């Protein structure tokens, strides 16, 4: 991602560390900001091209996704059953589940 800004939103430090390390190895790494679900406030969030949503505390996934603008590009890196994922895809058409 050339000149891109990425927010990694997770409550698992190891997930954030591994993902950040992968991007730092790239020739043109994006600007990366890591936040926990406790610190997440959509209106105060840094400008970004992509939100990578990793494992968060129970009950936070829906709250975080509701707070995002539907046009936000999101990569969801958490377990989700197919019914939940289908509902999320309707609300967030640019959502990618990994």
N, CA, C and O atoms as CSV, one atom per row, in Angstrom:
chain,resi,resn,atom,element,x,y,z
A,1,UNK,N,N,0.859,-1.176,0.000
A,1,UNK,CA,C,0.000,0.000,0.000
A,1,UNK,C,C,0.899,1.230,0.000
A,1,UNK,O,O,1.500,1.557,1.023
A,2,UNK,N,N,0.992,1.887,-1.093
A,2,UNK,CA,C,1.857,3.045,-1.231
A,2,UNK,C,C,1.232,4.259,-0.551
A,2,UNK,O,O,0.092,4.620,-0.845
A,3,UNK,N,N,1.981,4.893,0.363
A,3,UNK,CA,C,1.553,6.106,1.073
A,3,UNK,C,C,0.205,5.919,1.764
A,3,UNK,O,O,-0.585,6.860,1.848
A,4,UNK,N,N,-0.050,4.758,2.238
A,4,UNK,CA,C,-1.336,4.461,2.864
A,4,UNK,C,C,-1.237,4.587,4.381
A,4,UNK,O,O,-0.156,4.530,4.967
A,5,UNK,N,N,-2.405,4.758,4.991
A,5,UNK,CA,C,-2.514,4.793,6.450
A,5,UNK,C,C,-3.386,3.629,6.888
A,5,UNK,O,O,-4.478,3.422,6.359
A,6,UNK,N,N,-2.895,2.871,7.859
A,6,UNK,CA,C,-3.600,1.693,8.342
A,6,UNK,C,C,-3.791,1.814,9.849
A,6,UNK,O,O,-2.865,2.181,10.573
A,7,UNK,N,N,-5.000,1.503,10.317
A,7,UNK,CA,C,-5.259,1.395,11.747
A,7,UNK,C,C,-5.465,-0.082,12.056
A,7,UNK,O,O,-6.318,-0.737,11.457
A,8,UNK,N,N,-4.682,-0.598,12.991
A,8,UNK,CA,C,-4.863,-1.960,13.485
A,8,UNK,C,C,-5.597,-1.836,14.807
A,8,UNK,O,O,-5.099,-1.234,15.757
A,9,UNK,N,N,-6.773,-2.406,14.853
A,9,UNK,CA,C,-7.617,-2.315,16.042
A,9,UNK,C,C,-7.753,-3.706,16.643
A,9,UNK,O,O,-8.425,-4.570,16.078
A,10,UNK,N,N,-7.114,-3.921,17.789
A,10,UNK,CA,C,-7.115,-5.241,18.414
A,10,UNK,C,C,-6.829,-5.128,19.905
A,10,UNK,O,O,-6.221,-4.161,20.364
A,11,UNK,N,N,-7.270,-6.115,20.639
A,11,UNK,CA,C,-6.953,-6.206,22.059
A,11,UNK,C,C,-5.877,-7.261,22.317
A,11,UNK,O,O,-5.559,-7.557,23.469
A,12,UNK,N,N,-5.319,-7.827,21.249
A,12,UNK,CA,C,-4.259,-8.832,21.361
A,12,UNK,C,C,-2.949,-8.238,20.883
A,12,UNK,O,O,-2.771,-7.995,19.689
A,13,UNK,N,N,-2.036,-8.005,21.806
A,13,UNK,CA,C,-0.770,-7.362,21.452
A,13,UNK,C,C,0.046,-8.190,20.465
A,13,UNK,O,O,0.717,-7.629,19.599
A,14,UNK,N,N,0.000,-9.505,20.581
A,14,UNK,CA,C,0.775,-10.348,19.672
A,14,UNK,C,C,0.265,-10.223,18.236
A,14,UNK,O,O,1.065,-10.202,17.301
A,15,UNK,N,N,-1.045,-10.140,18.049
A,15,UNK,CA,C,-1.615,-9.939,16.715
A,15,UNK,C,C,-1.083,-8.632,16.119
A,15,UNK,O,O,-0.637,-8.605,14.972
A,16,UNK,N,N,-1.132,-7.557,16.899
A,16,UNK,CA,C,-0.660,-6.252,16.423
A,16,UNK,C,C,0.832,-6.293,16.117
A,16,UNK,O,O,1.273,-5.747,15.106
A,17,UNK,N,N,1.603,-6.928,16.972
A,17,UNK,CA,C,3.046,-7.000,16.773
A,17,UNK,C,C,3.396,-7.751,15.491
A,17,UNK,O,O,4.229,-7.291,14.709
A,18,UNK,N,N,2.766,-8.900,15.274
A,18,UNK,CA,C,3.051,-9.694,14.078
A,18,UNK,C,C,2.650,-8.970,12.799
A,18,UNK,O,O,3.401,-8.961,11.824
A,19,UNK,N,N,1.474,-8.367,12.803
A,19,UNK,CA,C,1.003,-7.665,11.608
A,19,UNK,C,C,1.866,-6.446,11.305
A,19,UNK,O,O,2.206,-6.194,10.149
A,20,UNK,N,N,2.215,-5.699,12.329
A,20,UNK,CA,C,3.074,-4.528,12.146
A,20,UNK,C,C,4.435,-4.950,11.609
A,20,UNK,O,O,4.979,-4.296,10.719
A,21,UNK,N,N,4.984,-6.026,12.136
A,21,UNK,CA,C,6.282,-6.519,11.675
A,21,UNK,C,C,6.237,-6.913,10.201
A,21,UNK,O,O,7.197,-6.673,9.469
A,22,UNK,N,N,5.146,-7.508,9.764
A,22,UNK,CA,C,5.002,-7.875,8.345
A,22,UNK,C,C,5.060,-6.640,7.456
A,22,UNK,O,O,5.748,-6.635,6.435
A,23,UNK,N,N,4.344,-5.605,7.842
A,23,UNK,CA,C,4.333,-4.395,7.026
A,23,UNK,C,C,5.666,-3.657,7.086
A,23,UNK,O,O,6.069,-3.046,6.096
A,24,UNK,N,N,6.354,-3.698,8.216
A,24,UNK,CA,C,7.642,-3.017,8.329
A,24,UNK,C,C,8.681,-3.647,7.418
A,24,UNK,O,O,9.655,-2.994,7.043
A,25,UNK,N,N,8.486,-4.900,7.062
A,25,UNK,CA,C,9.409,-5.584,6.170
A,25,UNK,C,C,9.216,-5.167,4.712
A,25,UNK,O,O,10.067,-5.456,3.872
A,26,UNK,N,N,8.123,-4.504,4.409
A,26,UNK,CA,C,7.838,-4.079,3.034
A,26,UNK,C,C,8.714,-2.893,2.638
A,26,UNK,O,O,9.126,-2.099,3.483
A,27,UNK,N,N,8.984,-2.790,1.362
A,27,UNK,CA,C,9.805,-1.683,0.857
A,27,UNK,C,C,9.128,-0.341,1.085
A,27,UNK,O,O,9.780,0.624,1.484
A,28,UNK,N,N,7.829,-0.273,0.835
A,28,UNK,CA,C,7.069,0.954,1.060
A,28,UNK,C,C,5.959,0.633,2.051
A,28,UNK,O,O,4.828,0.336,1.663
A,29,UNK,N,N,6.290,0.696,3.307
A,29,UNK,CA,C,5.340,0.343,4.364
A,29,UNK,C,C,4.331,1.467,4.588
A,29,UNK,O,O,4.678,2.642,4.477
A,30,UNK,N,N,3.095,1.114,4.900
A,30,UNK,CA,C,2.097,2.136,5.226
A,30,UNK,C,C,2.372,2.711,6.620
A,30,UNK,O,O,3.099,2.121,7.419
A,31,UNK,N,N,1.781,3.859,6.888
A,31,UNK,CA,C,1.803,4.402,8.244
A,31,UNK,C,C,0.830,3.559,9.060
A,31,UNK,O,O,-0.330,3.409,8.676
A,32,UNK,N,N,1.288,3.012,10.177
A,32,UNK,CA,C,0.474,2.097,10.975
A,32,UNK,C,C,0.226,2.693,12.357
A,32,UNK,O,O,1.154,3.142,13.030
A,33,UNK,N,N,-1.045,2.689,12.768
A,33,UNK,CA,C,-1.442,3.083,14.113
A,33,UNK,C,C,-2.134,1.884,14.742
A,33,UNK,O,O,-2.999,1.267,14.121
A,34,UNK,N,N,-1.756,1.553,15.975
A,34,UNK,CA,C,-2.371,0.431,16.688
A,34,UNK,C,C,-3.197,0.980,17.839
A,34,UNK,O,O,-2.711,1.777,18.641
A,35,UNK,N,N,-4.454,0.544,17.915
A,35,UNK,CA,C,-5.360,0.955,18.987
A,35,UNK,C,C,-6.051,-0.271,19.574
A,35,UNK,O,O,-6.268,-1.263,18.878
A,36,UNK,N,N,-6.395,-0.195,20.860
A,36,UNK,CA,C,-7.216,-1.232,21.478
A,36,UNK,C,C,-8.678,-0.819,21.360
A,36,UNK,O,O,-8.983,0.337,21.067
A,37,UNK,N,N,-9.565,-1.758,21.586
A,37,UNK,CA,C,-10.994,-1.427,21.494
A,37,UNK,C,C,-11.398,-0.419,22.564
A,37,UNK,O,O,-12.350,0.337,22.367
A,38,UNK,N,N,-10.687,-0.395,23.700
A,38,UNK,CA,C,-10.983,0.603,24.731
A,38,UNK,C,C,-10.667,2.020,24.263
A,38,UNK,O,O,-11.341,2.971,24.658
A,39,UNK,N,N,-9.648,2.160,23.426
A,39,UNK,CA,C,-9.228,3.482,22.948
A,39,UNK,C,C,-9.946,3.918,21.681
A,39,UNK,O,O,-9.860,5.082,21.291
A,40,UNK,N,N,-10.652,2.999,21.034
A,40,UNK,CA,C,-11.295,3.300,19.756
A,40,UNK,C,C,-12.439,4.285,19.918
A,40,UNK,O,O,-13.367,4.052,20.693
A,41,UNK,N,N,-12.368,5.360,19.201
A,41,UNK,CA,C,-13.444,6.342,19.081
A,41,UNK,C,C,-13.439,6.765,17.620
A,41,UNK,O,O,-12.507,7.444,17.190
A,42,UNK,N,N,-14.441,6.391,16.850
A,42,UNK,CA,C,-14.464,6.682,15.415
A,42,UNK,C,C,-14.228,8.157,15.143
A,42,UNK,O,O,-13.451,8.501,14.252
A,43,UNK,N,N,-14.879,9.032,15.888
A,43,UNK,CA,C,-14.755,10.461,15.616
A,43,UNK,C,C,-13.352,10.984,15.920
A,43,UNK,O,O,-12.950,12.008,15.368
A,44,UNK,N,N,-12.599,10.300,16.788
A,44,UNK,CA,C,-11.245,10.721,17.138
A,44,UNK,C,C,-10.176,9.880,16.448
A,44,UNK,O,O,-8.984,10.101,16.657
A,45,UNK,N,N,-10.587,8.933,15.643
A,45,UNK,CA,C,-9.639,8.009,15.017
A,45,UNK,C,C,-8.772,8.741,13.999
A,45,UNK,O,O,-9.224,9.680,13.343
A,46,UNK,N,N,-7.523,8.299,13.874
A,46,UNK,CA,C,-6.651,8.924,12.879
A,46,UNK,C,C,-7.155,8.639,11.465
A,46,UNK,O,O,-7.845,7.648,11.224
A,47,UNK,N,N,-6.799,9.525,10.541
A,47,UNK,CA,C,-7.157,9.309,9.137
A,47,UNK,C,C,-6.542,7.982,8.695
A,47,UNK,O,O,-5.413,7.658,9.065
A,48,UNK,N,N,-7.293,7.221,7.902
A,48,UNK,CA,C,-6.791,5.922,7.475
A,48,UNK,C,C,-7.447,5.500,6.174
A,48,UNK,O,O,-8.550,5.923,5.827
A,49,UNK,N,N,-6.715,4.643,5.470
A,49,UNK,CA,C,-7.230,4.050,4.243
A,49,UNK,C,C,-7.821,2.673,4.511
A,49,UNK,O,O,-8.634,2.166,3.739
A,50,UNK,N,N,-7.394,2.079,5.622
A,50,UNK,CA,C,-7.779,0.706,5.924
A,50,UNK,C,C,-7.819,0.502,7.432
A,50,UNK,O,O,-6.965,1.012,8.157
A,51,UNK,N,N,-8.814,-0.247,7.903
A,51,UNK,CA,C,-8.866,-0.688,9.295
A,51,UNK,C,C,-8.728,-2.205,9.290
A,51,UNK,O,O,-9.508,-2.904,8.644
A,52,UNK,N,N,-7.730,-2.710,10.016
A,52,UNK,CA,C,-7.580,-4.147,10.212
A,52,UNK,C,C,-8.113,-4.432,11.607
A,52,UNK,O,O,-7.537,-3.999,12.605
A,53,UNK,N,N,-9.200,-5.152,11.664
A,53,UNK,CA,C,-9.855,-5.450,12.934
A,53,UNK,C,C,-9.474,-6.855,13.366
A,53,UNK,O,O,-9.926,-7.845,12.791
A,54,UNK,N,N,-8.638,-6.923,14.385
A,54,UNK,CA,C,-8.181,-8.202,14.918
A,54,UNK,C,C,-9.025,-8.616,16.101
A,54,UNK,O,O,-10.094,-8.052,16.333
A,55,UNK,N,N,-8.557,-9.594,16.847
A,55,UNK,CA,C,-9.306,-10.061,18.014
A,55,UNK,C,C,-9.537,-8.931,19.026
A,55,UNK,O,O,-8.602,-8.232,19.417
A,56,UNK,N,N,-10.783,-8.769,19.437
A,56,UNK,CA,C,-11.152,-7.773,20.444
A,56,UNK,C,C,-11.936,-8.472,21.553
A,56,UNK,O,O,-12.393,-9.603,21.389
A,57,UNK,N,N,-12.084,-7.783,22.677
A,57,UNK,CA,C,-12.806,-8.360,23.813
A,57,UNK,C,C,-14.239,-8.700,23.424
A,57,UNK,O,O,-14.798,-8.119,22.494
A,58,UNK,N,N,-14.823,-9.651,24.149
A,58,UNK,CA,C,-16.207,-10.053,23.904
A,58,UNK,C,C,-17.131,-8.843,23.933
A,58,UNK,O,O,-17.032,-7.987,24.812
A,59,UNK,N,N,-18.021,-8.790,22.965
A,59,UNK,CA,C,-19.006,-7.718,22.898
A,59,UNK,C,C,-18.519,-6.457,22.218
A,59,UNK,O,O,-19.308,-5.537,22.001
A,60,UNK,N,N,-17.235,-6.384,21.872
A,60,UNK,CA,C,-16.700,-5.169,21.260
A,60,UNK,C,C,-16.786,-5.180,19.737
A,60,UNK,O,O,-16.841,-4.117,19.118
A,61,UNK,N,N,-16.799,-6.352,19.129
A,61,UNK,CA,C,-16.778,-6.438,17.665
A,61,UNK,C,C,-17.931,-5.668,17.045
A,61,UNK,O,O,-17.714,-4.837,16.162
A,62,UNK,N,N,-19.134,-5.925,17.483
A,62,UNK,CA,C,-20.301,-5.247,16.918
A,62,UNK,C,C,-20.239,-3.754,17.171
A,62,UNK,O,O,-20.555,-2.964,16.281
A,63,UNK,N,N,-19.836,-3.350,18.376
A,63,UNK,CA,C,-19.745,-1.920,18.688
A,63,UNK,C,C,-18.740,-1.210,17.793
A,63,UNK,O,O,-19.008,-0.115,17.298
A,64,UNK,N,N,-17.594,-1.825,17.588
A,64,UNK,CA,C,-16.570,-1.219,16.735
A,64,UNK,C,C,-17.077,-1.114,15.303
A,64,UNK,O,O,-16.961,-0.058,14.682
A,65,UNK,N,N,-17.636,-2.195,14.775
A,65,UNK,CA,C,-18.121,-2.165,13.395
A,65,UNK,C,C,-19.254,-1.162,13.215
A,65,UNK,O,O,-19.323,-0.490,12.186
A,66,UNK,N,N,-20.138,-1.051,14.193
A,66,UNK,CA,C,-21.219,-0.059,14.100
A,66,UNK,C,C,-20.670,1.361,14.041
A,66,UNK,O,O,-21.265,2.236,13.412
A,67,UNK,N,N,-19.539,1.587,14.695
A,67,UNK,CA,C,-18.982,2.936,14.751
A,67,UNK,C,C,-18.300,3.350,13.450
A,67,UNK,O,O,-18.069,4.537,13.222
A,68,UNK,N,N,-17.979,2.382,12.600
A,68,UNK,CA,C,-17.281,2.687,11.352
A,68,UNK,C,C,-18.240,3.178,10.275
A,68,UNK,O,O,-19.377,2.715,10.178
A,69,UNK,N,N,-17.775,4.098,9.491
A,69,UNK,CA,C,-18.523,4.525,8.315
A,69,UNK,C,C,-18.613,3.324,7.370
A,69,UNK,O,O,-17.612,2.637,7.167
A,70,UNK,N,N,-19.788,3.053,6.788
A,70,UNK,CA,C,-19.929,1.885,5.902
A,70,UNK,C,C,-18.976,1.883,4.707
A,70,UNK,O,O,-18.720,0.824,4.135
A,71,UNK,N,N,-18.451,3.030,4.323
A,71,UNK,CA,C,-17.533,3.070,3.188
A,71,UNK,C,C,-16.094,2.748,3.584
A,71,UNK,O,O,-15.217,2.685,2.722
A,72,UNK,N,N,-15.843,2.545,4.875
A,72,UNK,CA,C,-14.498,2.233,5.354
A,72,UNK,C,C,-14.077,0.843,4.891
A,72,UNK,O,O,-14.840,-0.116,5.011
A,73,UNK,N,N,-12.862,0.739,4.362
A,73,UNK,CA,C,-12.310,-0.563,3.984
A,73,UNK,C,C,-11.854,-1.266,5.254
A,73,UNK,O,O,-11.038,-0.733,6.006
A,74,UNK,N,N,-12.384,-2.471,5.492
A,74,UNK,CA,C,-12.104,-3.213,6.722
A,74,UNK,C,C,-11.655,-4.626,6.369
A,74,UNK,O,O,-12.260,-5.291,5.528
A,75,UNK,N,N,-10.580,-5.075,7.027
A,75,UNK,CA,C,-10.202,-6.481,6.978
A,75,UNK,C,C,-10.501,-7.035,8.359
A,75,UNK,O,O,-9.953,-6.565,9.356
A,76,UNK,N,N,-11.365,-8.027,8.417
A,76,UNK,CA,C,-11.785,-8.626,9.678
A,76,UNK,C,C,-10.986,-9.900,9.917
A,76,UNK,O,O,-11.120,-10.866,9.166
A,77,UNK,N,N,-10.159,-9.911,10.952
A,77,UNK,CA,C,-9.301,-11.057,11.262
A,77,UNK,C,C,-9.721,-11.689,12.580
A,77,UNK,O,O,-8.909,-11.843,13.492
A,78,UNK,N,N,-10.976,-12.048,12.672
A,78,UNK,CA,C,-11.518,-12.672,13.881
A,78,UNK,C,C,-12.458,-13.793,13.459
A,78,UNK,O,O,-12.991,-13.770,12.349
A,79,UNK,N,N,-12.667,-14.778,14.338
A,79,UNK,CA,C,-13.633,-15.822,14.002
A,79,UNK,C,C,-15.039,-15.239,13.868
A,79,UNK,O,O,-15.454,-14.420,14.687
A,80,UNK,N,N,-15.750,-15.648,12.868
A,80,UNK,CA,C,-17.138,-15.210,12.696
A,80,UNK,C,C,-17.911,-16.353,12.054
A,80,UNK,O,O,-17.462,-16.939,11.069
A,81,UNK,N,N,-19.081,-16.669,12.621
A,81,UNK,CA,C,-19.879,-17.716,11.988
A,81,UNK,C,C,-20.470,-17.164,10.696
A,81,UNK,O,O,-20.530,-15.948,10.518
A,82,UNK,N,N,-20.898,-18.025,9.808
A,82,UNK,CA,C,-21.343,-17.593,8.484
A,82,UNK,C,C,-22.551,-16.666,8.540
A,82,UNK,O,O,-22.664,-15.756,7.719
A,83,UNK,N,N,-23.451,-16.879,9.490
A,83,UNK,CA,C,-24.618,-16.004,9.598
A,83,UNK,C,C,-24.188,-14.588,9.976
A,83,UNK,O,O,-24.643,-13.616,9.373
A,84,UNK,N,N,-23.310,-14.473,10.977
A,84,UNK,CA,C,-22.826,-13.158,11.388
A,84,UNK,C,C,-22.072,-12.487,10.249
A,84,UNK,O,O,-22.246,-11.293,10.004
A,85,UNK,N,N,-21.235,-13.249,9.555
A,85,UNK,CA,C,-20.462,-12.676,8.463
A,85,UNK,C,C,-21.374,-12.168,7.355
A,85,UNK,O,O,-21.126,-11.100,6.796
A,86,UNK,N,N,-22.426,-12.915,7.027
A,86,UNK,CA,C,-23.374,-12.465,6.008
A,86,UNK,C,C,-24.031,-11.152,6.374
A,86,UNK,O,O,-24.201,-10.282,5.519
A,87,UNK,N,N,-24.404,-10.997,7.637
A,87,UNK,CA,C,-25.003,-9.739,8.095
A,87,UNK,C,C,-23.994,-8.602,8.023
A,87,UNK,O,O,-24.340,-7.480,7.652
A,88,UNK,N,N,-22.749,-8.890,8.378
A,88,UNK,CA,C,-21.714,-7.861,8.318
A,88,UNK,C,C,-21.445,-7.438,6.879
A,88,UNK,O,O,-21.239,-6.253,6.615
A,89,UNK,N,N,-21.445,-8.392,5.942
A,89,UNK,CA,C,-21.193,-8.067,4.521
A,89,UNK,C,C,-22.271,-7.155,3.958
A,89,UNK,O,O,-21.979,-6.309,3.112
A,90,UNK,N,N,-23.511,-7.311,4.410
A,90,UNK,CA,C,-24.591,-6.439,3.945
A,90,UNK,C,C,-24.328,-5.007,4.404
A,90,UNK,O,O,-24.475,-4.066,3.625
A,91,UNK,N,N,-23.945,-4.844,5.649
A,91,UNK,CA,C,-23.715,-3.502,6.212
A,91,UNK,C,C,-22.407,-2.890,5.720
A,91,UNK,O,O,-22.329,-1.679,5.513
A,92,UNK,N,N,-21.381,-3.719,5.533
A,92,UNK,CA,C,-20.052,-3.241,5.139
A,92,UNK,C,C,-19.621,-3.943,3.853
A,92,UNK,O,O,-18.923,-4.956,3.915
A,93,UNK,N,N,-20.017,-3.433,2.703
A,93,UNK,CA,C,-19.738,-4.122,1.444
A,93,UNK,C,C,-18.248,-4.255,1.128
A,93,UNK,O,O,-17.870,-5.102,0.318
A,94,UNK,N,N,-17.399,-3.440,1.744
A,94,UNK,CA,C,-15.963,-3.525,1.472
A,94,UNK,C,C,-15.232,-4.381,2.505
A,94,UNK,O,O,-14.002,-4.422,2.510
A,95,UNK,N,N,-15.961,-5.055,3.366
A,95,UNK,CA,C,-15.381,-5.890,4.413
A,95,UNK,C,C,-14.762,-7.145,3.810
A,95,UNK,O,O,-15.371,-7.802,2.966
A,96,UNK,N,N,-13.560,-7.471,4.245
A,96,UNK,CA,C,-12.896,-8.707,3.852
A,96,UNK,C,C,-12.651,-9.497,5.127
A,96,UNK,O,O,-12.069,-8.970,6.075
A,97,UNK,N,N,-13.086,-10.754,5.169
A,97,UNK,CA,C,-12.886,-11.604,6.346
A,97,UNK,C,C,-11.732,-12.548,6.092
A,97,UNK,O,O,-11.720,-13.272,5.097
A,98,UNK,N,N,-10.754,-12.542,7.000
A,98,UNK,CA,C,-9.586,-13.414,6.876
A,98,UNK,C,C,-9.584,-14.387,8.024
A,98,UNK,O,O,-8.686,-15.223,8.124
